[in-house]
Amino acid sequence: MESTSTKVVKASESGFHSYDPGELKAFIEFINDSLKNDTDVKKYLPFQNEMDLTSASKNGIMLCKLINAVAPETIDERTINKQEPLNIYKMDENLKLAINAAASIGCRIVNISPSSIRDGQLHLIMGMIWQIMRIYLLERINIKSNPGIILLAEEGETTKDIMQLSGEKILVRWLRYELVQAGQEPKVKEINSELKDLVVFSHVMSQLDKEFDKTVIEEGSVEKRAKALIESSKKLKVKSFITEEALMEGNPKIYLMFTSLLFNSKNDLELSEDKKVEVQKSTLSEEVVTTGTKEERTFQLWVNSLGLEGIYINNFYSDLKDGLVILRLMNYVWPGSVVEGKYEKKPGNNTYKQIANCNYAINVGSTVKIKTGGLTGKGLAESNPTQVLGLLWQIMRANYLQIIEGATEEDLISWGNAIADYKPPIKNFKDPGFKSSKFLLSLMSKLDPGIVDWDFVSAGEKDEEIELNAKYCINIARKLGAKIFITWEDIKNVNSKMLTVFLAAIKNLFNERHKSIQPASKKAKEEKAAPKVEESEQPKTEEAQGGDTKPEDPTKAEEKVEEENQDEKKE
């Protein structure tokens, strides 16, 4: 439902986009509060309006800082360009760093580029800030942080079931719980614009603040309820960025903000000390199963970063067991591989239908020539970690290798050694030479000679040096534009899978840079030399015929990239 006070702003030459003033004000207050003590940003605060927000977003510093305020140490501050004024090149580095770092913490960043932020496209900037805020709002809404959430369990549910709920679903259950405590029907199914009359929030507040004026529920207007809710919020010391006017607009984001901030301040889910200890012990025993390993989180972040409509993984195993997400991923990586009618679109909790979908996914895997030995539909549907992780890795690996035109792991190592000129050369993806990060940093410095500040790079021999180098390396890659989900521990432990993806992402950046800086005169000569062919007469490429595309000679190609890059810098 669109709020009545929605403003319309010109976003680009192609169209107009609207925004809610109450939403904008809440976002601005959130930023002002989060960064008020930051030495690099506070000189621009407090923001007052959209002009302040778009202006401060352009150089990327504020966005990088906001991400670190929400998820500390996500961005290595050594990689942020801070010496203002920044040129466009340095601004874009910061913006790439912010965009890719946001994706690495679970933000869904779609259709947002450095240029769109620099151009002041408010709806996209607000979209990115909302994703960052959402992480902040929901990160503590889980049973590990709040053992009392066990009180929201429905009949027959275990601690494991509750741990698999998303933060938003927990909030909905909490609203229903408080409505029952208030003697009301728990009719809330989701946090949306239907809560606009504020009656539900008023009933909930009456349970948290015993002095809440209940007369506004039955007799008062929406305005009176909004005023009473804000007054009680202040009394309960709820950190709120929301105004009375914003509460009345029917904006689901505002309601999610209000509910989560209220829950985190006072949720009325009290347990005895003995019960709290019991829940915490149960939580620890189930934690590996429900929250998973770093590898599982990496796959989850990768899937969520693709921006596939209707696909967002909250719990790795439970969201994959019906086979639908796996099939969507396969059809994304190998278009046309999944045939309509050969799988069940609505398997629900039917075990047989889930297994059938997973069996079909294995058949598709065989068709596209990935390894399916040892996989079973039953194993995938029952969330067997070895099988699920094995299949997801092959899909992710294929996606990254497709991006670099079908190169193999061996091709990547040969290419990397030829470009990095690092001694001793790396033998394979299990080579301990990766540990220090210096090979990867040398490689990236060839793409952009000024990107690595070698004063920040140590020998990488001691554990602390390995960690600092690895964190710096990952952030340099994101600053160059690489969308990667590797952790510093992956580099330290020489995780061959994640290092393959890392190197493939860097190779893709080299390929893109080579294409973008190809001299216009060279392009013109090629076009002039090539005979014109009618569309119907165009020969099929090896890729169209299903064959592998042979990568170009890496040494020669990338030597040209470096030379042209140097010329571009001089200009």
Secondary structure, 3 states (H helix, E strand, C coil): CCCCCCEEEEEECCEEEEECHHHHHHHHHHHHHHCCCCCCCHHHCCCCCHHHHHHHHCCCHHHHHHHHHHCCCCCCHHHCCCCCCCCHHHHHHHHHHHHHHHHHCCCCCCCCCHHHHHCCCHHHHHHHHHHHHHHHHHCCCCCCCCHHHHHHCCCCCCHHHHHCCCHHHHHHHHHHHHHHHCCCCCCCCCCCHHHCCCHHHHHHHHHHCCCCCCHHHHCCCHHHHHHHHHHHHHHCCCCCCCCHHHHCCCCHHHHHHHHHHHHHHCCCCCCCHHHHHHHHHHHHHHHHHHHCCHHHHHHHHHHHHCCCCCCCCCCCCCCCCCCHHHHHHHHHHCCCCCCCCCCCCCCCCCHHHHHHHHHHHHHHHHHCCCCCCCCCHHHHHCCCHHHHHHHHHHHHHHHHHHHCCCCCHHHHHHHHHHHHCCCCCCCCCCCHHHCCCHHHHHHHHHHCCCCCCHHHCCCCCCHHHHHHHHHHHHHHHHHHCCCCCCCHHHHHCCCHHHHHHHHHHHHHHHHHHHHHCCCHHHHHHHHHHCCCCCHHHCCCCCCCCCCCCCCCCHHHHHHHHHHHHHHHHHC
